[in-house]
C-alpha cells in the first residue's frame, strides 16, 4: 500500500538507499514524518520496527519509490 498523501519524490530514497517514513495519526489530522534514509534494508527494517505501533504505521520505500514493507497499523 502506498501512502496516498505523499508525493513520489517524498517516497523515493536516494540511489541505493531505503527511505523510512512514518504516518502520525491523531484525532484531527495525519502527518508524515521522516525516520531517515538507510544504506541497507536490514537497517531500515530495524528502525521501522522500533518506531512502528498502533496509530503510527511505518513504511519503507526503495530508490524507485516502491513500497517494500509496512509496519504498525492505522488504528
SULLIN-V202015 format. One line per field, one symbol per residue. ss: DSSP state (h for helix, s for strand, l for the rest). phi: phi as a letter, one per 40 degrees, with the letter a starting at -180 (. if undefined). A space follows every 50 residues. Layout:
ss: ???
phi: ???
//
This chain:
ss: lllllllhhhhllllllssssssssllllsssssssssllhhhhhhhhhh hlsslsssssslllllssssslsll
phi: .ccccccdccccccdgbbbbbbbcbbcbabacbccibbcbcccccccccc ccacgacbbbbccbgcccabbgacb
//
